[in-house]
Amino acid sequence: MKRSLLTVAKVLLIAAFASMLSGCSLLAALLAEEKGIVFGTGTFEDGIEEEKNVFLQDEDILFEAYVSEELKTTAIHFTLLKDEDDSETIYEEWDISVDPTWDRFLYEFHLVDEDGEFEPGNYIVRMFKNETEYVTEGMFTDE
């Protein structure tokens, strides 16, 4: 019995070591999966210059969406929810076309000159493939 436990322990140790050696790609995949939607300010040409989740009403908002693998679709659906008193209300919905090989993309989410101002509050952006398959989300506050 002790001998088989020792063998199992050795196998697990070898597996852990091998995992550490290949950790760069594994770690990158885990980080991409955890990142979700990142908000910030900047321009479409330069990308997000300052990551942030709290915005003033007169600020333009960009976001970069990160997923763990290629999107494998050309149709992405977004739902913007307003989060008030532990209740989510649909604020807006829209669709965009993307390259199915992308695993991240930058989006000019809210341009004040074109879209006006948000109502102050907490918001959630949820991303779906083919309108119903949940992909990721991110949260921000408009003051």
ABEGO torsion letter per residue (X at the ends): XAAAAAAAAAAAAAAAAAAAAAAAAAAAAAAAAAAEBBBEBEBAAAEBABBBABBBAABBBBBBBBBABBAGBABBBBBBBBBBGGBBBBABBBBBBBBAABABBBBBABBAAAAEBBBBEBBBBBBBBGGABBABBBBBBBX
